[in-house]
Amino acid sequence: MKKLFSLFACVLFAVTFWAATVEAKAPKKAGGTAVVVNIDISSQTMMVKVNGFPYARWKVSTARAGYYTPRGSYSVKRMARVYFSRKYDNSPMPNSIFFHGGYAIHGSNYVKSLGRPASHGCVRLHPSNAAKLYSLVQKYGAGRTRITLTN
């Protein structure tokens, strides 16, 4: 019985060691991109896909004349459920998802401006849509979210 137990212990150790070695050598997968946010500046719209399926299409406001919204593809840098702009008179920026320096996607009370350029450069959303997007990014992870801005 003692020999059987020793043999079992050796096999268990070998299997555990082998599994740990294989896992260490395997490429770390983040699970792929789960949340895809595409912002079309020319149409002032945002398309959101989750796991490849259409989730939402929302009106946005990007930079008005004299200001700039960056173009390109970005990852989420940081998030803040409650945030106030230090640069623009402590303006509220609820459900902020920062993607490039001080640029963020966030909620705005200026809902009448949605669908046309009106911001200082951030991407403004209806507050309820900003909350939905924020929750999606939290649920699936900032590392699995991609934000792309095009003309």
RALINBEL-V323256 format. One line per field, one symbol per residue. ss: DSSP state (H for helix, E for strand, C for the rest). phi: phi as a letter, one per 40 degrees, with the letter a starting at -180 (. if undefined). burial: b if it has 9 or more other ideal C-beta (glycine too) atoms within 8 Angstrom, else e. Layout:
ss = ???
phi = ???
burial = ???
This chain:
ss = CHHHHHHHHHHHHHHHHHHHHHHHHCCCCCCCCCEEEEEECCCCEEEEEECCEEEEEEECECECCCCCCCCEEEECCEEECCCECCCCCCCECCCEEEEECCEEEEEECCHHHCCCCCECCCEEEEHHHHHHHHHHHHHHCHHHEEEEEEC
phi = .cccccccccccccccccccccccccccbcggccbbbbbbccbfbbbbbbfgbdbabbcbbbdcdgbabcbhbbbccabacbabcccbffccbcfcbcbafccacacacccccchacaccicbcbddccccccdcccccchccbbbbbbbc
burial = eeeeeeeeeeeeeeeeeeeeeeeeeeeeeeeeebbbbbbbbeebbbbbbbeeeeebebbbbbbbeebebbeeebbbeebeeebebeeeeeebbbbbbbbeeebbbbbbebeebbeebbbebbbbbbbebbbbbbebbeebbeebbbbbbee
